[in-house]
Amino acid sequence: MNNLTLIISAILATLGSFTMFVSAIGLLRLPDFYSRLSAVTKNSTLGVLLIIAAAVFYFNNIEVLLKGLGIMFFICLTSPTAAYVIAKAAIHINVPFWYKTNLKDFQDDRKKENLNDNH
């Protein structure tokens, strides 16, 4: 294994770890459920993808590459979908938004949705 591969994998792992750290800070510091969900979903997905890419570079094997690409694909597929379903469920059970959140577009969409449900 050459030094360039080690450097690339170390940089990717460090960036992934930093992204996960920022995600944890967002979970603690952001004001409401919806912004926390957004921060955790986006940052943790990116962090996991970077760490998997670091492992693929480090092991430098076609089998690890294929498994890593498969894992990356399913994480990219399931993470946003899960976040959407969780946020939709939170809206359904009336989890409150942060008081400074601009809800004008949201309320307009809810009115349209209610009109479509009545037909």
N, C-alpha and C positions, 0 to 999 in steps of 0.2 A: 504494500500500500504506500502510495507516495504522499508527500507532505501537502500537496494541493488538495487532495481528497479529504485529508484530515482537517485542513483549514476550512474548506467549504462546509463540511459536516458540522464543525464546531460553530461556525457562524450561523448556520441554519438552526441548530439546536439552541443557541443563545437567543436568537431572534424569537424563536418559538416560545422559549421560557419567558422572555420579557413580555411578549404579547399575552401570555397566560397570566402573568403578574398584573398587567394593566387591566385585564378582565376581572381579576379578583378585587382590585382597587375600585373598579366601576361597580361591582356588586355591593361593596361597602358604602360607597360615597354617593351614588346617584339617588335622586329623591323618591322615585316611585317604582312600582313593580314593572311597568312597561319599559321604562328606560333601562332598568337593570337587566331585564330579559334581552333587550336588544344588544346591550354591551356584552353580556356574557355569551350570547349566541355567536355574534360576529367575531369577537376577539378569540374566544376559545376555539372556534372552528379554524381560524387562521393559525393559531398557535399549534394545534394538533397537526395541521397540514405541514407546517414548517418542521416540526419534530419528526414526522414520518419521512419527509424529504431528507432530513439529516441522516436518518437510519438507512435510507436507500443509498445515499452517497457513501456512507461509512462502510456498509457491507459489500457494495459494488458487485452484486450478484443478480442474475436475471430473475431468479425465483423471488428474491426479496423485492425487486423492482415490480414484478407483477402483483405480488401481495400488497405492496405499498400503494400501487395505483388503484387496486380494488378497494382498499380501505379508504383512500382519499375520495374515490367516487361515491361510496356509500355515505361517508360523512358529509360531503357536499350536497348529497341528495336528501338526507334525513334531517340534518340540523335546521335548515330554514323551515322545512315542513313542520317539524316538531314545535319550533318557536311560534309559527303561525297558529297552530292548533291550540297551544297553551295560551297565547294572547286572546284568541277568539273565545276560549272558555272563560278567561278572566273577565272579558267584556260581558259575557253572558251572565255571569254571577255578580256583576256590578262591582268589581274591584275598582276603587277610586283612582282617578288620575291625579297627578300633582296639580296643585291649585293654579300654577302659572301656565299650564298646558293650554294651548290654543285649540279648542275643540270645535271650531266652526265647521271645518271640512268634515270632521267625524260626524257631527250632528246632521249635516246635510246628507251624508251617505246613509245614516241610520233612517232618516225620513224616507229616502228613496227605497231603501230595503223594506221598510214597513209598508209602503204603498204597493210594492211588488208582491208582498206576502198576502195582502188583502184581495188581490185579484185571482 
